[in-house]
Amino acid sequence: MGKVRPRFAVYVDVERCKGCGLCVSACPHGSLVLSEGYNAKGYHPAEFVNPEACKGCAFCAYMCPDVVLTIVREEVPLRA
């Protein structure tokens, strides 16, 4: 198997997010912002916008009081 590097993605349960912004302020890499759009409850949910910068630290998920964030690690093959 060739060499791989990890890549991370943050999935937000948009309908459960109340837009408190704690995850945005906790992210040291600027990978999350509050969306300009609304969810069904009228909140601006968090949005994952900078996947290249995400290091998978999960600070955002630890800060979320409603447990709406899921961090997924993927293995990406390195180019030769």
HTML snippet that shows the backbone in 3Dmol.js (N, CA, C, O; Angstrom):
<script src="https://3Dmol.org/build/3Dmol-min.js"></script>
<div id="view" style="width:600px;height:400px;position:relative"></div>
<script>
const pdb = `
ATOM      1  N   MET A   1       0.845  -1.181   0.000  1.00  0.00           N
ATOM      2  CA  MET A   1       0.000   0.000   0.000  1.00  0.00           C
ATOM      3  C   MET A   1       0.885   1.237   0.000  1.00  0.00           C
ATOM      4  O   MET A   1       1.910   1.271   0.681  1.00  0.00           O
ATOM      5  N   GLY A   2       0.489   2.259  -0.768  1.00  0.00           N
ATOM      6  CA  GLY A   2       1.250   3.487  -0.863  1.00  0.00           C
ATOM      7  C   GLY A   2       1.094   4.350   0.382  1.00  0.00           C
ATOM      8  O   GLY A   2       0.330   4.040   1.296  1.00  0.00           O
ATOM      9  N   LYS A   3       1.834   5.423   0.380  1.00  0.00           N
ATOM     10  CA  LYS A   3       1.762   6.352   1.510  1.00  0.00           C
ATOM     11  C   LYS A   3       0.459   7.128   1.460  1.00  0.00           C
ATOM     12  O   LYS A   3      -0.057   7.466   0.394  1.00  0.00           O
ATOM     13  N   VAL A   4      -0.051   7.397   2.648  1.00  0.00           N
ATOM     14  CA  VAL A   4      -1.302   8.151   2.772  1.00  0.00           C
ATOM     15  C   VAL A   4      -1.116   9.252   3.807  1.00  0.00           C
ATOM     16  O   VAL A   4      -0.217   9.197   4.647  1.00  0.00           O
ATOM     17  N   ARG A   5      -1.976  10.239   3.728  1.00  0.00           N
ATOM     18  CA  ARG A   5      -2.010  11.284   4.747  1.00  0.00           C
ATOM     19  C   ARG A   5      -3.445  11.404   5.240  1.00  0.00           C
ATOM     20  O   ARG A   5      -4.383  11.146   4.484  1.00  0.00           O
ATOM     21  N   PRO A   6      -3.624  11.786   6.479  1.00  0.00           N
ATOM     22  CA  PRO A   6      -4.989  11.933   6.983  1.00  0.00           C
ATOM     23  C   PRO A   6      -5.616  13.239   6.500  1.00  0.00           C
ATOM     24  O   PRO A   6      -4.937  14.254   6.346  1.00  0.00           O
ATOM     25  N   ARG A   7      -6.906  13.188   6.269  1.00  0.00           N
ATOM     26  CA  ARG A   7      -7.693  14.377   5.980  1.00  0.00           C
ATOM     27  C   ARG A   7      -8.933  14.280   6.862  1.00  0.00           C
ATOM     28  O   ARG A   7      -9.462  13.189   7.077  1.00  0.00           O
ATOM     29  N   PHE A   8      -9.383  15.388   7.357  1.00  0.00           N
ATOM     30  CA  PHE A   8     -10.507  15.386   8.286  1.00  0.00           C
ATOM     31  C   PHE A   8     -11.679  16.173   7.718  1.00  0.00           C
ATOM     32  O   PHE A   8     -11.504  17.123   6.954  1.00  0.00           O
ATOM     33  N   ALA A   9     -12.859  15.762   8.105  1.00  0.00           N
ATOM     34  CA  ALA A   9     -14.081  16.471   7.743  1.00  0.00           C
ATOM     35  C   ALA A   9     -14.939  16.610   8.994  1.00  0.00           C
ATOM     36  O   ALA A   9     -14.993  15.708   9.830  1.00  0.00           O
ATOM     37  N   VAL A  10     -15.603  17.744   9.108  1.00  0.00           N
ATOM     38  CA  VAL A  10     -16.512  17.988  10.225  1.00  0.00           C
ATOM     39  C   VAL A  10     -17.920  18.055   9.654  1.00  0.00           C
ATOM     40  O   VAL A  10     -18.219  18.892   8.803  1.00  0.00           O
ATOM     41  N   TYR A  11     -18.768  17.174  10.126  1.00  0.00           N
ATOM     42  CA  TYR A  11     -20.158  17.154   9.701  1.00  0.00           C
ATOM     43  C   TYR A  11     -21.021  17.772  10.793  1.00  0.00           C
ATOM     44  O   TYR A  11     -20.898  17.427  11.968  1.00  0.00           O
ATOM     45  N   VAL A  12     -21.891  18.686  10.393  1.00  0.00           N
ATOM     46  CA  VAL A  12     -22.742  19.419  11.325  1.00  0.00           C
ATOM     47  C   VAL A  12     -24.183  18.968  11.121  1.00  0.00           C
ATOM     48  O   VAL A  12     -24.687  18.972   9.998  1.00  0.00           O
ATOM     49  N   ASP A  13     -24.839  18.583  12.200  1.00  0.00           N
ATOM     50  CA  ASP A  13     -26.273  18.295  12.152  1.00  0.00           C
ATOM     51  C   ASP A  13     -26.972  19.653  12.167  1.00  0.00           C
ATOM     52  O   ASP A  13     -27.297  20.192  13.226  1.00  0.00           O
ATOM     53  N   VAL A  14     -27.194  20.188  10.977  1.00  0.00           N
ATOM     54  CA  VAL A  14     -27.653  21.563  10.797  1.00  0.00           C
ATOM     55  C   VAL A  14     -28.969  21.830  11.520  1.00  0.00           C
ATOM     56  O   VAL A  14     -29.143  22.903  12.098  1.00  0.00           O
ATOM     57  N   GLU A  15     -29.875  20.900  11.501  1.00  0.00           N
ATOM     58  CA  GLU A  15     -31.182  21.136  12.106  1.00  0.00           C
ATOM     59  C   GLU A  15     -31.140  21.144  13.632  1.00  0.00           C
ATOM     60  O   GLU A  15     -32.037  21.698  14.268  1.00  0.00           O
ATOM     61  N   ARG A  16     -30.123  20.545  14.223  1.00  0.00           N
ATOM     62  CA  ARG A  16     -30.003  20.561  15.683  1.00  0.00           C
ATOM     63  C   ARG A  16     -29.116  21.690  16.185  1.00  0.00           C
ATOM     64  O   ARG A  16     -29.130  21.998  17.377  1.00  0.00           O
ATOM     65  N   CYS A  17     -28.342  22.315  15.297  1.00  0.00           N
ATOM     66  CA  CYS A  17     -27.416  23.375  15.689  1.00  0.00           C
ATOM     67  C   CYS A  17     -28.186  24.647  16.012  1.00  0.00           C
ATOM     68  O   CYS A  17     -29.046  25.074  15.242  1.00  0.00           O
ATOM     69  N   LYS A  18     -27.870  25.259  17.169  1.00  0.00           N
ATOM     70  CA  LYS A  18     -28.548  26.494  17.555  1.00  0.00           C
ATOM     71  C   LYS A  18     -27.702  27.731  17.281  1.00  0.00           C
ATOM     72  O   LYS A  18     -28.067  28.832  17.692  1.00  0.00           O
ATOM     73  N   GLY A  19     -26.586  27.564  16.598  1.00  0.00           N
ATOM     74  CA  GLY A  19     -25.784  28.705  16.173  1.00  0.00           C
ATOM     75  C   GLY A  19     -25.140  29.485  17.293  1.00  0.00           C
ATOM     76  O   GLY A  19     -24.985  30.701  17.184  1.00  0.00           O
ATOM     77  N   CYS A  20     -24.763  28.821  18.367  1.00  0.00           N
ATOM     78  CA  CYS A  20     -24.173  29.538  19.508  1.00  0.00           C
ATOM     79  C   CYS A  20     -22.766  30.049  19.208  1.00  0.00           C
ATOM     80  O   CYS A  20     -22.316  31.011  19.831  1.00  0.00           O
ATOM     81  N   GLY A  21     -22.061  29.416  18.256  1.00  0.00           N
ATOM     82  CA  GLY A  21     -20.738  29.866  17.859  1.00  0.00           C
ATOM     83  C   GLY A  21     -19.590  29.362  18.713  1.00  0.00           C
ATOM     84  O   GLY A  21     -18.441  29.732  18.472  1.00  0.00           O
ATOM     85  N   LEU A  22     -19.869  28.529  19.702  1.00  0.00           N
ATOM     86  CA  LEU A  22     -18.789  28.021  20.551  1.00  0.00           C
ATOM     87  C   LEU A  22     -17.786  27.197  19.753  1.00  0.00           C
ATOM     88  O   LEU A  22     -16.582  27.269  20.001  1.00  0.00           O
ATOM     89  N   CYS A  23     -18.276  26.420  18.802  1.00  0.00           N
ATOM     90  CA  CYS A  23     -17.373  25.608  17.978  1.00  0.00           C
ATOM     91  C   CYS A  23     -16.495  26.495  17.103  1.00  0.00           C
ATOM     92  O   CYS A  23     -15.314  26.207  16.910  1.00  0.00           O
ATOM     93  N   VAL A  24     -17.064  27.564  16.580  1.00  0.00           N
ATOM     94  CA  VAL A  24     -16.319  28.487  15.724  1.00  0.00           C
ATOM     95  C   VAL A  24     -15.182  29.126  16.506  1.00  0.00           C
ATOM     96  O   VAL A  24     -14.056  29.206  16.016  1.00  0.00           O
ATOM     97  N   SER A  25     -15.470  29.578  17.715  1.00  0.00           N
ATOM     98  CA  SER A  25     -14.426  30.218  18.527  1.00  0.00           C
ATOM     99  C   SER A  25     -13.406  29.211  19.048  1.00  0.00           C
ATOM    100  O   SER A  25     -12.270  29.586  19.337  1.00  0.00           O
ATOM    101  N   ALA A  26     -13.785  27.949  19.174  1.00  0.00           N
ATOM    102  CA  ALA A  26     -12.860  26.928  19.684  1.00  0.00           C
ATOM    103  C   ALA A  26     -11.907  26.418  18.616  1.00  0.00           C
ATOM    104  O   ALA A  26     -10.850  25.880  18.947  1.00  0.00           O
ATOM    105  N   CYS A  27     -12.253  26.572  17.343  1.00  0.00           N
ATOM    106  CA  CYS A  27     -11.423  26.026  16.270  1.00  0.00           C
ATOM    107  C   CYS A  27     -10.174  26.880  16.063  1.00  0.00           C
ATOM    108  O   CYS A  27     -10.277  28.036  15.655  1.00  0.00           O
ATOM    109  N   PRO A  28      -8.993  26.318  16.341  1.00  0.00           N
ATOM    110  CA  PRO A  28      -7.762  27.103  16.190  1.00  0.00           C
ATOM    111  C   PRO A  28      -7.314  27.233  14.743  1.00  0.00           C
ATOM    112  O   PRO A  28      -6.345  27.937  14.460  1.00  0.00           O
ATOM    113  N   HIS A  29      -8.003  26.566  13.821  1.00  0.00           N
ATOM    114  CA  HIS A  29      -7.575  26.552  12.417  1.00  0.00           C
ATOM    115  C   HIS A  29      -8.524  27.293  11.485  1.00  0.00           C
ATOM    116  O   HIS A  29      -8.278  27.346  10.280  1.00  0.00           O
ATOM    117  N   GLY A  30      -9.597  27.863  12.012  1.00  0.00           N
ATOM    118  CA  GLY A  30     -10.531  28.617  11.191  1.00  0.00           C
ATOM    119  C   GLY A  30     -11.324  27.772  10.216  1.00  0.00           C
ATOM    120  O   GLY A  30     -11.669  28.231   9.128  1.00  0.00           O
ATOM    121  N   SER A  31     -11.612  26.543  10.599  1.00  0.00           N
ATOM    122  CA  SER A  31     -12.316  25.636   9.693  1.00  0.00           C
ATOM    123  C   SER A  31     -13.834  25.725   9.793  1.00  0.00           C
ATOM    124  O   SER A  31     -14.539  25.128   8.978  1.00  0.00           O
ATOM    125  N   LEU A  32     -14.345  26.451  10.765  1.00  0.00           N
ATOM    126  CA  LEU A  32     -15.791  26.575  10.947  1.00  0.00           C
ATOM    127  C   LEU A  32     -16.207  28.040  10.980  1.00  0.00           C
ATOM    128  O   LEU A  32     -15.481  28.899  11.481  1.00  0.00           O
ATOM    129  N   VAL A  33     -17.382  28.304  10.439  1.00  0.00           N
ATOM    130  CA  VAL A  33     -18.005  29.629  10.510  1.00  0.00           C
ATOM    131  C   VAL A  33     -19.495  29.418  10.761  1.00  0.00           C
ATOM    132  O   VAL A  33     -20.012  28.312  10.604  1.00  0.00           O
ATOM    133  N   LEU A  34     -20.172  30.486  11.150  1.00  0.00           N
ATOM    134  CA  LEU A  34     -21.625  30.417  11.222  1.00  0.00           C
ATOM    135  C   LEU A  34     -22.165  30.733   9.835  1.00  0.00           C
ATOM    136  O   LEU A  34     -21.775  31.723   9.216  1.00  0.00           O
ATOM    137  N   SER A  35     -23.053  29.895   9.359  1.00  0.00           N
ATOM    138  CA  SER A  35     -23.623  30.024   8.026  1.00  0.00           C
ATOM    139  C   SER A  35     -24.451  31.300   7.917  1.00  0.00           C
ATOM    140  O   SER A  35     -25.003  31.779   8.908  1.00  0.00           O
ATOM    141  N   GLU A  36     -24.531  31.837   6.725  1.00  0.00           N
ATOM    142  CA  GLU A  36     -25.412  32.978   6.486  1.00  0.00           C
ATOM    143  C   GLU A  36     -26.854  32.520   6.323  1.00  0.00           C
ATOM    144  O   GLU A  36     -27.784  33.312   6.471  1.00  0.00           O
ATOM    145  N   GLY A  37     -27.039  31.225   6.013  1.00  0.00           N
ATOM    146  CA  GLY A  37     -28.376  30.665   5.879  1.00  0.00           C
ATOM    147  C   GLY A  37     -28.960  30.292   7.233  1.00  0.00           C
ATOM    148  O   GLY A  37     -28.292  30.388   8.263  1.00  0.00           O
ATOM    149  N   TYR A  38     -30.197  29.872   7.213  1.00  0.00           N
ATOM    150  CA  TYR A  38     -30.916  29.503   8.434  1.00  0.00           C
ATOM    151  C   TYR A  38     -31.305  28.030   8.404  1.00  0.00           C
ATOM    152  O   TYR A  38     -31.476  27.441   7.336  1.00  0.00           O
ATOM    153  N   ASN A  39     -31.443  27.445   9.595  1.00  0.00           N
ATOM    154  CA  ASN A  39     -32.037  26.113   9.677  1.00  0.00           C
ATOM    155  C   ASN A  39     -33.538  26.283   9.937  1.00  0.00           C
ATOM    156  O   ASN A  39     -34.034  27.410   9.961  1.00  0.00           O
ATOM    157  N   ALA A  40     -34.258  25.191  10.130  1.00  0.00           N
ATOM    158  CA  ALA A  40     -35.713  25.245  10.300  1.00  0.00           C
ATOM    159  C   ALA A  40     -36.137  26.016  11.551  1.00  0.00           C
ATOM    160  O   ALA A  40     -37.253  26.532  11.612  1.00  0.00           O
ATOM    161  N   LYS A  41     -35.254  26.095  12.544  1.00  0.00           N
ATOM    162  CA  LYS A  41     -35.591  26.813  13.775  1.00  0.00           C
ATOM    163  C   LYS A  41     -35.207  28.293  13.717  1.00  0.00           C
ATOM    164  O   LYS A  41     -35.450  29.040  14.665  1.00  0.00           O
ATOM    165  N   GLY A  42     -34.607  28.711  12.603  1.00  0.00           N
ATOM    166  CA  GLY A  42     -34.260  30.117  12.440  1.00  0.00           C
ATOM    167  C   GLY A  42     -32.871  30.489  12.930  1.00  0.00           C
ATOM    168  O   GLY A  42     -32.564  31.672  13.070  1.00  0.00           O
ATOM    169  N   TYR A  43     -32.029  29.503  13.191  1.00  0.00           N
ATOM    170  CA  TYR A  43     -30.662  29.757  13.635  1.00  0.00           C
ATOM    171  C   TYR A  43     -29.692  29.711  12.456  1.00  0.00           C
ATOM    172  O   TYR A  43     -29.964  29.067  11.443  1.00  0.00           O
ATOM    173  N   HIS A  44     -28.573  30.392  12.597  1.00  0.00           N
ATOM    174  CA  HIS A  44     -27.468  30.293  11.647  1.00  0.00           C
ATOM    175  C   HIS A  44     -26.578  29.137  12.120  1.00  0.00           C
ATOM    176  O   HIS A  44     -25.810  29.320  13.064  1.00  0.00           O
ATOM    177  N   PRO A  45     -26.656  27.968  11.504  1.00  0.00           N
ATOM    178  CA  PRO A  45     -25.869  26.826  11.981  1.00  0.00           C
ATOM    179  C   PRO A  45     -24.398  26.949  11.598  1.00  0.00           C
ATOM    180  O   PRO A  45     -24.032  27.720  10.711  1.00  0.00           O
ATOM    181  N   ALA A  46     -23.581  26.189  12.272  1.00  0.00           N
ATOM    182  CA  ALA A  46     -22.157  26.123  11.942  1.00  0.00           C
ATOM    183  C   ALA A  46     -21.990  25.473  10.582  1.00  0.00           C
ATOM    184  O   ALA A  46     -22.800  24.648  10.160  1.00  0.00           O
ATOM    185  N   GLU A  47     -20.913  25.867   9.903  1.00  0.00           N
ATOM    186  CA  GLU A  47     -20.623  25.339   8.570  1.00  0.00           C
ATOM    187  C   GLU A  47     -19.125  25.062   8.478  1.00  0.00           C
ATOM    188  O   GLU A  47     -18.309  25.888   8.886  1.00  0.00           O
ATOM    189  N   PHE A  48     -18.771  23.905   7.944  1.00  0.00           N
ATOM    190  CA  PHE A  48     -17.372  23.501   7.748  1.00  0.00           C
ATOM    191  C   PHE A  48     -16.893  24.090   6.424  1.00  0.00           C
ATOM    192  O   PHE A  48     -17.393  23.719   5.362  1.00  0.00           O
ATOM    193  N   VAL A  49     -15.917  25.016   6.484  1.00  0.00           N
ATOM    194  CA  VAL A  49     -15.548  25.756   5.278  1.00  0.00           C
ATOM    195  C   VAL A  49     -14.084  25.632   4.868  1.00  0.00           C
ATOM    196  O   VAL A  49     -13.732  26.024   3.755  1.00  0.00           O
ATOM    197  N   ASN A  50     -13.241  25.112   5.710  1.00  0.00           N
ATOM    198  CA  ASN A  50     -11.812  25.103   5.396  1.00  0.00           C
ATOM    199  C   ASN A  50     -11.211  23.731   5.678  1.00  0.00           C
ATOM    200  O   ASN A  50     -10.442  23.579   6.628  1.00  0.00           O
ATOM    201  N   PRO A  51     -11.552  22.722   4.863  1.00  0.00           N
ATOM    202  CA  PRO A  51     -11.082  21.365   5.155  1.00  0.00           C
ATOM    203  C   PRO A  51      -9.569  21.205   5.079  1.00  0.00           C
ATOM    204  O   PRO A  51      -9.013  20.341   5.757  1.00  0.00           O
ATOM    205  N   GLU A  52      -8.894  22.009   4.277  1.00  0.00           N
ATOM    206  CA  GLU A  52      -7.441  21.892   4.162  1.00  0.00           C
ATOM    207  C   GLU A  52      -6.749  22.247   5.480  1.00  0.00           C
ATOM    208  O   GLU A  52      -5.674  21.727   5.780  1.00  0.00           O
ATOM    209  N   ALA A  53      -7.356  23.119   6.250  1.00  0.00           N
ATOM    210  CA  ALA A  53      -6.746  23.565   7.501  1.00  0.00           C
ATOM    211  C   ALA A  53      -7.083  22.661   8.691  1.00  0.00           C
ATOM    212  O   ALA A  53      -6.368  22.679   9.693  1.00  0.00           O
ATOM    213  N   CYS A  54      -8.147  21.882   8.597  1.00  0.00           N
ATOM    214  CA  CYS A  54      -8.602  21.062   9.723  1.00  0.00           C
ATOM    215  C   CYS A  54      -7.569  19.993  10.064  1.00  0.00           C
ATOM    216  O   CYS A  54      -7.117  19.251   9.191  1.00  0.00           O
ATOM    217  N   LYS A  55      -7.203  19.922  11.342  1.00  0.00           N
ATOM    218  CA  LYS A  55      -6.235  18.939  11.828  1.00  0.00           C
ATOM    219  C   LYS A  55      -6.885  17.821  12.630  1.00  0.00           C
ATOM    220  O   LYS A  55      -6.193  16.940  13.141  1.00  0.00           O
ATOM    221  N   GLY A  56      -8.206  17.848  12.744  1.00  0.00           N
ATOM    222  CA  GLY A  56      -8.913  16.787  13.457  1.00  0.00           C
ATOM    223  C   GLY A  56      -8.767  16.847  14.963  1.00  0.00           C
ATOM    224  O   GLY A  56      -8.908  15.826  15.635  1.00  0.00           O
ATOM    225  N   CYS A  57      -8.489  18.014  15.505  1.00  0.00           N
ATOM    226  CA  CYS A  57      -8.258  18.141  16.952  1.00  0.00           C
ATOM    227  C   CYS A  57      -9.527  17.922  17.778  1.00  0.00           C
ATOM    228  O   CYS A  57      -9.446  17.560  18.952  1.00  0.00           O
ATOM    229  N   ALA A  58     -10.683  18.136  17.180  1.00  0.00           N
ATOM    230  CA  ALA A  58     -11.999  17.942  17.804  1.00  0.00           C
ATOM    231  C   ALA A  58     -12.310  18.953  18.900  1.00  0.00           C
ATOM    232  O   ALA A  58     -13.226  18.726  19.690  1.00  0.00           O
ATOM    233  N   PHE A  59     -11.580  20.058  18.972  1.00  0.00           N
ATOM    234  CA  PHE A  59     -11.914  21.107  19.940  1.00  0.00           C
ATOM    235  C   PHE A  59     -13.346  21.587  19.716  1.00  0.00           C
ATOM    236  O   PHE A  59     -14.074  21.860  20.670  1.00  0.00           O
ATOM    237  N   CYS A  60     -13.743  21.686  18.447  1.00  0.00           N
ATOM    238  CA  CYS A  60     -15.097  22.142  18.127  1.00  0.00           C
ATOM    239  C   CYS A  60     -16.143  21.204  18.728  1.00  0.00           C
ATOM    240  O   CYS A  60     -17.120  21.657  19.324  1.00  0.00           O
ATOM    241  N   ALA A  61     -15.937  19.917  18.573  1.00  0.00           N
ATOM    242  CA  ALA A  61     -16.901  18.938  19.081  1.00  0.00           C
ATOM    243  C   ALA A  61     -16.952  18.939  20.607  1.00  0.00           C
ATOM    244  O   ALA A  61     -18.021  18.774  21.195  1.00  0.00           O
ATOM    245  N   TYR A  62     -15.802  19.123  21.246  1.00  0.00           N
ATOM    246  CA  TYR A  62     -15.776  19.174  22.711  1.00  0.00           C
ATOM    247  C   TYR A  62     -16.539  20.376  23.241  1.00  0.00           C
ATOM    248  O   TYR A  62     -17.144  20.302  24.310  1.00  0.00           O
ATOM    249  N   MET A  63     -16.519  21.477  22.512  1.00  0.00           N
ATOM    250  CA  MET A  63     -17.178  22.702  22.965  1.00  0.00           C
ATOM    251  C   MET A  63     -18.679  22.724  22.694  1.00  0.00           C
ATOM    252  O   MET A  63     -19.409  23.475  23.341  1.00  0.00           O
ATOM    253  N   CYS A  64     -19.145  21.919  21.756  1.00  0.00           N
ATOM    254  CA  CYS A  64     -20.554  21.963  21.361  1.00  0.00           C
ATOM    255  C   CYS A  64     -21.462  21.426  22.470  1.00  0.00           C
ATOM    256  O   CYS A  64     -21.379  20.249  22.823  1.00  0.00           O
ATOM    257  N   PRO A  65     -22.325  22.279  23.020  1.00  0.00           N
ATOM    258  CA  PRO A  65     -23.199  21.827  24.108  1.00  0.00           C
ATOM    259  C   PRO A  65     -24.318  20.900  23.633  1.00  0.00           C
ATOM    260  O   PRO A  65     -24.939  20.212  24.442  1.00  0.00           O
ATOM    261  N   ASP A  66     -24.576  20.879  22.325  1.00  0.00           N
ATOM    262  CA  ASP A  66     -25.670  20.065  21.801  1.00  0.00           C
ATOM    263  C   ASP A  66     -25.206  18.847  21.012  1.00  0.00           C
ATOM    264  O   ASP A  66     -26.025  18.145  20.419  1.00  0.00           O
ATOM    265  N   VAL A  67     -23.916  18.593  20.998  1.00  0.00           N
ATOM    266  CA  VAL A  67     -23.316  17.418  20.360  1.00  0.00           C
ATOM    267  C   VAL A  67     -23.822  17.258  18.918  1.00  0.00           C
ATOM    268  O   VAL A  67     -24.360  16.215  18.548  1.00  0.00           O
ATOM    269  N   VAL A  68     -23.638  18.308  18.121  1.00  0.00           N
ATOM    270  CA  VAL A  68     -24.114  18.264  16.735  1.00  0.00           C
ATOM    271  C   VAL A  68     -22.980  18.091  15.726  1.00  0.00           C
ATOM    272  O   VAL A  68     -23.230  18.070  14.521  1.00  0.00           O
ATOM    273  N   LEU A  69     -21.742  17.966  16.198  1.00  0.00           N
ATOM    274  CA  LEU A  69     -20.599  17.845  15.302  1.00  0.00           C
ATOM    275  C   LEU A  69     -20.026  16.437  15.317  1.00  0.00           C
ATOM    276  O   LEU A  69     -19.923  15.802  16.367  1.00  0.00           O
ATOM    277  N   THR A  70     -19.654  15.962  14.134  1.00  0.00           N
ATOM    278  CA  THR A  70     -18.996  14.672  13.983  1.00  0.00           C
ATOM    279  C   THR A  70     -17.730  14.893  13.172  1.00  0.00           C
ATOM    280  O   THR A  70     -17.784  15.474  12.088  1.00  0.00           O
ATOM    281  N   ILE A  71     -16.597  14.440  13.679  1.00  0.00           N
ATOM    282  CA  ILE A  71     -15.323  14.561  12.978  1.00  0.00           C
ATOM    283  C   ILE A  71     -14.977  13.202  12.391  1.00  0.00           C
ATOM    284  O   ILE A  71     -14.986  12.187  13.088  1.00  0.00           O
ATOM    285  N   VAL A  72     -14.670  13.198  11.092  1.00  0.00           N
ATOM    286  CA  VAL A  72     -14.362  11.960  10.379  1.00  0.00           C
ATOM    287  C   VAL A  72     -12.955  12.066   9.808  1.00  0.00           C
ATOM    288  O   VAL A  72     -12.591  13.075   9.203  1.00  0.00           O
ATOM    289  N   ARG A  73     -12.172  11.017  10.007  1.00  0.00           N
ATOM    290  CA  ARG A  73     -10.824  10.946   9.444  1.00  0.00           C
ATOM    291  C   ARG A  73     -10.850  10.072   8.201  1.00  0.00           C
ATOM    292  O   ARG A  73     -11.409   8.976   8.204  1.00  0.00           O
ATOM    293  N   GLU A  74     -10.239  10.574   7.147  1.00  0.00           N
ATOM    294  CA  GLU A  74     -10.130   9.820   5.898  1.00  0.00           C
ATOM    295  C   GLU A  74      -8.656   9.717   5.536  1.00  0.00           C
ATOM    296  O   GLU A  74      -7.865  10.599   5.870  1.00  0.00           O
ATOM    297  N   GLU A  75      -8.296   8.663   4.865  1.00  0.00           N
ATOM    298  CA  GLU A  75      -6.914   8.485   4.399  1.00  0.00           C
ATOM    299  C   GLU A  75      -6.852   8.859   2.923  1.00  0.00           C
ATOM    300  O   GLU A  75      -7.580   8.303   2.100  1.00  0.00           O
ATOM    301  N   VAL A  76      -5.985   9.796   2.600  1.00  0.00           N
ATOM    302  CA  VAL A  76      -5.847  10.275   1.235  1.00  0.00           C
ATOM    303  C   VAL A  76      -4.489   9.841   0.711  1.00  0.00           C
ATOM    304  O   VAL A  76      -3.469  10.114   1.343  1.00  0.00           O
ATOM    305  N   PRO A  77      -4.458   9.170  -0.432  1.00  0.00           N
ATOM    306  CA  PRO A  77      -3.158   8.750  -0.979  1.00  0.00           C
ATOM    307  C   PRO A  77      -2.303   9.951  -1.382  1.00  0.00           C
ATOM    308  O   PRO A  77      -2.809  10.927  -1.937  1.00  0.00           O
ATOM    309  N   LEU A  78      -1.020   9.868  -1.099  1.00  0.00           N
ATOM    310  CA  LEU A  78      -0.084  10.902  -1.529  1.00  0.00           C
ATOM    311  C   LEU A  78       0.261  10.689  -2.980  1.00  0.00           C
ATOM    312  O   LEU A  78       0.394   9.560  -3.451  1.00  0.00           O
ATOM    313  N   ARG A  79       0.402  11.778  -3.671  1.00  0.00           N
ATOM    314  CA  ARG A  79       0.805  11.687  -5.088  1.00  0.00           C
ATOM    315  C   ARG A  79       2.299  11.413  -5.174  1.00  0.00           C
ATOM    316  O   ARG A  79       3.083  11.891  -4.354  1.00  0.00           O
ATOM    317  N   ALA A  80       2.672  10.647  -6.166  1.00  0.00           N
ATOM    318  CA  ALA A  80       4.085  10.291  -6.344  1.00  0.00           C
ATOM    319  C   ALA A  80       4.862  11.421  -6.973  1.00  0.00           C
ATOM    320  O   ALA A  80       6.066  11.293  -7.195  1.00  0.00           O
TER     321      ALA A  80
END
`;
const viewer = $3Dmol.createViewer("view");
viewer.addModel(pdb, "pdb");
viewer.setStyle({}, {cartoon: {color: "spectrum"}});
viewer.zoomTo();
viewer.render();
</script>
